[in-house]
């Protein structure tokens, strides 16, 4: 995980990566927001999400 905000009851399966590939994060339905002045982003994982 990198630059991620996880809500309650989020389940991450072994080997799951978040915050390294924006397109992959977005394709899984996760909300991403650019960090101003950087080439990075923050990803939010909603309550009860299973990845």
N, C-alpha and C positions, 0 to 999 in steps of 0.2 A: 504494500500500500504506500502511496505517496500522494500528498496534497488531497487527502480524502476526509470527508465528514460523514460519519456513519450514525444513523438514527438508532433507536432502540430495536432490539430483536432482529438484527441483521445477521444472517448466516452466510459465512464465506466457506466454500468448499476448499479443501487442500489444493494448493497450486493456483488459486485465483489471484490475478493481479488487477489492481485498480490504480489509475493515475499515471500509467506509463504509455498508454495508447489511446488518445482521445477518440478516434473513430470507433475503436472497439468498445470503449465505455459508453459512447452515445448509442451504438447499435444494441447495447443491452438495456437501453431505456434509462440510463443514468443522466442526471442533469450535470452539465459542465459549464464553468464560467471562467473566462480568461482572467489572469492576474495582470492588472495594469502595469505597463513598463517592463514586463517579463515575457518570455516565450513559453510560459507555463500556464497551467490551469488548475482549478480546484474542482473536484468531483463530489457530488452529494449522493449518498445512498439512502433511500427512503426507508421508513419504518417497515419491518417485516420482510424486507427483500431477501431472497435466497439466490446466491450466485455461486 
